[in-house]
Amino acid sequence: MTRQPINTLIVAALLTALGGCGGDLVAPEGPQTNAFLNKVDANCGKLTVGAQPIGYLLGANSNDTYFIDETSKLAAGRIDQSTYASDINAFYPAGDNASALTCIFAQLD
């Protein structure tokens, strides 16, 4: 079974929905960010962040927009790897996120 790339329209809708929350909450939406999220999904999707697989957090059935937002900020250069790791570990304290973070960082160009 092959994984389908995440639907960029769903990501756009989620990011747009958060846009009204103010400030620098949402990273810019665009082809580079969507490509990065697809790459993370394809290469790291089976690893877990907290108690959830990355593929689920990036999927249409998840109502968790924090992971998409933080990962989009990382892709756009709005936050560095250290800040990203700190944010993810604080928001998803269950389990060991080290393997997932290593994989996500490996997807950066």
QUIBEL-V12532 format. One record per backbone hydrogen bond with DSSP energy under -0.5 kcal/mol. NH is the residue of the N-H (numbers start at 0). CO is the residue of the C=O. If there is no record, write none. Layout:
# QUIBEL-V12532
nh: (NH | NH)
co: (CO | CO)
This chain:
# QUIBEL-V12532
nh: (7 | 9 | 10 | 11 | 12 | 13 | 14 | 15 | 16 | 17 | 18 | 18 | 19 | 19 | 20 | 21 | 24 | 33 | 34 | 35 | 36 | 37 | 38 | 39 | 40 | 41 | 42 | 43 | 44 | 46 | 48 | 51 | 53 | 54 | 55 | 56 | 57 | 58 | 61 | 64 | 68 | 69 | 70 | 71 | 72 | 73 | 74 | 75 | 76 | 76 | 77 | 78 | 83 | 84 | 85 | 86 | 87 | 88 | 89 | 90 | 91 | 96 | 100 | 101 | 102 | 103 | 104 | 105 | 106 | 106 | 107)
co: (5 | 6 | 6 | 7 | 8 | 9 | 10 | 11 | 12 | 13 | 14 | 15 | 15 | 16 | 17 | 18 | 21 | 29 | 30 | 31 | 32 | 33 | 34 | 35 | 36 | 37 | 38 | 39 | 40 | 43 | 51 | 48 | 46 | 44 | 52 | 52 | 53 | 55 | 58 | 62 | 64 | 65 | 66 | 67 | 68 | 69 | 70 | 71 | 72 | 73 | 72 | 72 | 79 | 80 | 81 | 82 | 83 | 84 | 85 | 86 | 87 | 94 | 96 | 97 | 98 | 99 | 100 | 101 | 102 | 103 | 104)
